[in-house]
């Protein structure tokens, strides 16, 4: 439009020449002074009219809005696909421990207090001081730092693996710590996201972890009236993905490399996973069998060169939980079998957190020394492992290519007695199952 206005104006010299000729004929006078005067008037008029027209053109320039480079860049950078990283979270600042615990104990999908659920804030308050001191000792929870790092690196790789769904952007969505579910959804809304993948950062599925995060997500969408805002699909588990198995095996190798070569082959590998109440498993929760399957796949990749055992940590309360506990393995089973060297391998975790940095590195290490274990090491957590980033990118790319509402048919199986209307569903799914 600007170009048309500017180029429609005829050259000012043409108008000026024609006007001079017309006046010369009409005046018919040889008086050059008069002619010069008239000509000056004409030229003055011409300059004034030209100035007025240019001013008018500038006004039009200012009134018409044209796309700027910044706006064009903003459009091109808008994420086409959101990858929502679901996890439990943890208090980055130890002062937030009580709020974190209150949310956790109030979730009846992870700690079911039945008709006493209203006591959750009271129970959280009883435990807060002790747990806060533990977080202070490890410098706060690093889960957010590592989840953000993994999400960023994953999306960089994902843009290359799946250019048709790029650009991708990772959104951290924690169940019990910032950024909470509603915060992440609000960020997605502001970014203009339309397609979203709920990507559980728990490789093994449990109703107490992935299930709880997804139920909270679907509920929040309804509460925020955003159910139809995004098209969703779910990656609910990925415990047997080949590259993920390779990532875990690589971390085991790095852990064994910390041990003297003469003791390496005699080292007992203790795979330690977060425990679950037995009654949760009895209802049909598939977590235990998926953890067992992962351990077998890792040991197969390591060619079963070492003795190994799977144990369970982080029990809370007095009800029966999965056994043997990691503490029991260190205190009883290992010494009983003449073990002097142990390598603890965190399994079912994608980064460091209080269970690795405090429970294993401090509490279990002290217990090992008291129990006569001379060499106690922990395999480094997955954190910045390149194979983990590659695995995450491959998993999402394969999922997007498949175009399914959820990644595993196992997601369709509800546990015994489940009546939660949000459980095992997908809000506004990208496709039919």
C-alpha positions, 0 to 999 in steps of 0.5 A, a space after each residue: 500500500 505504501 509503495 502504491 501511494 508513493 509511485 502514483 504521484 506524478 513528477 512535480 516538474 511536469 506540473 510546474 512546467 505546464 502551469 508556467 506555460 499556461 500563465 505566460 499565454 494568458 499574461 501576454 506580457 514581456 515584463 520579466 519582473 511580473 513574469 518572475 513574480 508569477 513564476 515565483 508564486 507558482 514555485 512557492 505554491 508547488 513547494 507548499 502543495 508538494 509538502 502538504 502531499 508528502 505530509 499526508 503520505 507520512 500520516 498514512 504511513 503512520 496509520 497503517 500497521 505493517 508486520 515488523 521483523 520482531 513480530 514475524 520472528 515471534 510467530 516463527 518461534 511459537 511452539 508447534 508442539 508442547 512436551 509436558 514433563 510430568 514429575 513429582 518435583 521437590 522444594 528447590 528452596 528448603 523453606 518450601 518443604 512444608 508446602 511441598 509435604 502438605 500437597 504430597 500428603 493431601 494426595 490420596 492417590 499416593 498416600 490414602 488416609 481414607 476418612 482421615 485425609 483431612 489430617 494431611 496438613 497436620 502430618 506434613 507439619 510433624 515431618 516438615 522440620 526433619 525433612 527440611 534439614 535434609 533438603 538444607 544438607 543437600 542444597 535443596 532439590 535439584 529436580 527442577 534444574 535437571 528436568 529443565 535441562 533435560 527438556 531443553 536438550 531433548 527439544 533441540 534433538 527432537 526438532 531434528 528428529 521430527 521437523 514436521 512437529 517442530 518447533 517443540 518446547 518443554 514445559 515442566 509440570 510438577 505435582 507437588 512443587 513449583 511449577 505446579 500443573 496450573 502454572 504450566 498450563 497457563 504458560 502453554 496458553 500464553 504461548 499459543 500452544 495447540 498440540 501437547 504431549 504429556 510425557 511422564 518422567 517416571 519411566 515405570 507407570 504407577 497410579 501413585 506417580 504418573 497416574 496422580 499427575 495425569 489425573 491432576 492435569 485432566 482435572 485442572 484443564 476442566 477447572 481452568 476451562 481449557 479442556 478444548 484448548 489443547 489436543 493431547 496425547 500421553 506417553 505413560 511409560 517407557 521402562 523398556 526403551 532400548 536407548 533408555 536401557 543403554 543410558 542406565 547401563 552406561 551409568 552402571 559402568 561409570 559407577 563400577 569404574 569408581 571401584 578398584 579394579 581388583 574388587 570390581 567383579 566382586 561388587 554387588 550391584 544393588 538396584 534401588 527403586 522407590 518402594 510402594 505399599 503392598 496394597 497398591 500392588 495388590 490392586 493391580 498397579 504395574 510398577 513392580 513388574 515394570 521395575 523388575 523388567 528394566 533391571 533384567 534388561 540392564 543386566 542383560 546389556 551388562 552381560 550379567 557380569 556382576 551379582 545383583 539384587 533389586 531392593 526398595 527404598 523410602 518407605 513411609 508409615 507402618 503398613 507393609 511395603 515392597 521388600 526387601 528394603 535397600 536398608 535390609 540388603 545393606 545391613 543383612 543380605 550383603 554381609 551374610 553373603 560375604 560382600 565387601 563392595 556394593 554399588 547402589 544404582 538408582 532405578 526408576 529415577 531420571 535425576 538426582 533428588 533427596 532419595 539419592 543425595 541424602 538417603 543413599 549418599 548419606 544414610 545408606 553409606 553410613 549404614 554400610 560402614 556400620 555393617 562391615 561393607 568396606 567399599 560403598 559407591 553409588 552410580 551417578 544418576 541419569 541427570 545429564 547423560 547424553 543417552 537419556 536425552 537421546 532416549 527422551 527425544 526418540 520416545 517423543 518422536 516415535 510417539 508423535 509419528 504414531 499419532 496415538 492418544 496414548 503410548 501403551 495399551 497398558 494405560 487402558 487397564 484400571 486397578 481393582 476398585 478404581 472409581 476415579 472418572 479421570 483415571 486412564 483417560 485423555 482430555 481432548 485426545 489427538 485421536 481415538 484409541 
